[in-house]
Amino acid sequence: MPWLVLALLTALCLALYNFFIKLAADHIPAAVGAVVLQLVAAALGAVWLLRLKLQGQPLPITNKGLLLAALAGLGVGLAEILTFVVFSRGVSSSVGTPVIVGGSVLLTAGLGLVVLREALTWPQALGLVSIVVGIVLLARGH
């Protein structure tokens, strides 16, 4: 499957993730929502890992890989809790999600540029500037 199709499928899953957090935020505390979300995600990951293991796939593991995955888990866990909190304060999904996701894209791009020394073309830079403009417009209207 081409990377773009996978990326768009990932975007769909992320959209459902944010949409269902928005709906759940009015019905349960942020901590409960985050724990339930993580338990379901961990179970899904465990099923995938078991499937790979049963297929005989090699699963090379390094300490650095485990540490980086744990740090990613810390980041997503905090993001989930904070997303529940944002939405429980009445922010609409049509404003909160683009600000959260757009902000994430900007910060990730910045880390890629500074820490990983990745290059950025002018069209890509224009895309990032467009995200900044979009965030400003969304935040001002709320």
Buried (B, 14 or more C-beta within 10 A) or exposed (E): EEEEEEEEEEEEEEEEBBEEBBEBBEEBEBEEBBBEBBEEBEEEEEEEEEEEEEEEEEEEEEEEEEEEEEEEEEEBBEEBBEBBBBBBEEBEBEBBBBBBBBBBBBEEBEEEBEEEEEEEEEEEEEEBEEBEEEBEEBEEEE
